[in-house]
Amino acid sequence: MRTIIAFLFVSGYFFRPGLADGMPIENGRFCGGATSVIRLTSEQMEALNRQQMRGECKTLVLNNLQRLQLQNEAGVAPTKLDIYNTRLNENDCTCEAVNRGLWFTATQLEVPHAYLQNEGHPPMTDSALSRSLVYYAAIVSLGVFGMFLLLRFLRRREQSHAAGDPNRASDA
């Protein structure tokens, strides 16, 4: 019984990373839908370079023109973005991802519309929630199937021991 409990904990630990997925990026550019390309000001470039050199998480405060551009192109105008440098292959899990910018040249950001939301809104959309539920159901199904196979193996092993397996030395 202890083996089964240990297996459940270990399998939960190893199956958990399967729920994470990164942004679809090819050749440093977002390939998962509509985007807006924003030109960085010299102050913004300096701030991002400074954050990059320090190894900090990069955050960019958008100016009014950049917010207006996003409002016109995407219908959403957040005040700041979390920045990932795709020239360095930075990417992260999109679970609850919101307001992300992809820094693909020294002077430009690409902002995927699918991840944009005004501040104060819940970050998960219906399609992201549905996709997460499908992943979760698939992983749970695999775990249940694995447990079924393990229990079946243990039951057969127990039955062979009880029936007096001729390959085992006798206790008498």
N, C-alpha and C positions, 0 to 999 in steps of 0.2 A: 504494500500500500504506500509506503514511503517513496518507493521508486516512481509511482504514478504521480504523486504530489510534486516531487522534484521535477519530473518531466513537464508537468503543466507550467511550473514557474519558468523553467529554462526555455520551453517553446514559446511562451509569451514574450520573453526577452528577445529571442531571435526573430520572431515574426513581426515585432513592432516596427522595425525600420522599413518594412515593406509599405507602410502607409505614407511615407514621405515621398514627395516628388518635387523636382526642381522646375524652374521655368524653362519652356522650350526655347533653346538658344542654339543657333547654327552660325558659325563663323563670327561670333561676337554680337549677333543681331537677334532680336526676338522674332520668332517665326510662328507664334501662336495666335495671331490676330492683329487688329488695328493698333497702331502706335502713333505717337507724336514725337517729333524730333525737336529738342530744345537746345538752343545755343546758350552756352555758359558765358557769364560775364567774367572779366579777369579776376574780380574778387572771389567769385564762386570757384573758379579753377584753382586759385591759391588755397582756398579753404579745403577743397577736396584733396589736393596734393598734400597739404599739411596733415589732414586726417589719415591719408593713405600711408605717409611716412611714419606716423606714430603707431600704425596698426590699429587704429580706432575704427569703430563702425562709422560709416560715412553717412551724414545727413545733410541735405541741401535745403535751405530755405528759399522758396521761389519768390521772385519779384512780381510786381503787378502785371507786367507784360507777359511773363511766362504763365501766370495763372489765367490770364485772359485767353491766351492761346489754348491752354488745356480746356478751359470752359467752352470755347468755340468748337474745338475739334472732338472732345470726348464728353462734354456735358458735365464735367466735374472739375473743380478747381481747388485742390488741397493746398495748404500753406507750405508743406514741406514733403520731401521724398526721402526714403531710405535708398541709398545708392550702392549698386554692385558694379564693380569694374570688370566688364566682360573681356577686356584686354588681358586680364590676369586670370580668366576663367572663374571669376567669382559667381556663385549661384547659391541658392539656399532653398530649403523646403518652402512650398507655397501654401502650406497649411496656414490659414488665417493671414495670408499675405495681403498687404494693402499698401498702396502708394509707394511703388517701387520705381526706381529709375535705373537704367542700364547705361553706364558710362562707357561708350564704345569708341570714342575718339577723345583727344585731349580737350576739345572744345565743344563736344556735343553729348547730349543724353538722349536716350530713347525711352519713352514712357509708354508701357503697354496699357491700353485702355481697360483691359479686362481686370486689372488689379487696382484701378483707381476708385477711390471713394472719398466723399467729403468727411472731414473729421466728425467723430461722434456717432458714426453709423456702424452697425455690426459688420465685421469684415468678411463673413462667409456668404457667398451668393447661393441661390438654390442649386445651380448646376455644380458648384464646388461641393456642396453638401451631399448631393446625390452621388457624385463620383467617389467621395470619401466613404459613403455608406456601402457602395459596391465593393470597394477595396477591402473594407473591414469585413463584409460578409464573406468575401472570397478567402481571406486569411483565417477567419474563424472556421469556415468549412474545411480548409486544409488541416487545421489543428484538430478538429473533431474527427476527421478521417484518420489522421495519424494516431489519435488516441484509440480509435476503434481497432486499428491494426495492432497496436501495442497490447491492448487488453486481450485480443484474440490470441496473440502469440503467448502471453502469460497464461491464459486459460489452458491452451494445448500443452504447454510445458508442465503445468501443474497436474493435468490429467495423465501425462506420460509418467510422471513421478509416482502418482498414486497407483497406476496400473502395474507398477513394478517393471520399469524399463530394463530390459536385459543388458543394456550397456552400462548400467550402474552397478557398483559393487553392493552386495547385500549387507544389510545392517546386522544380520544374525551372526 
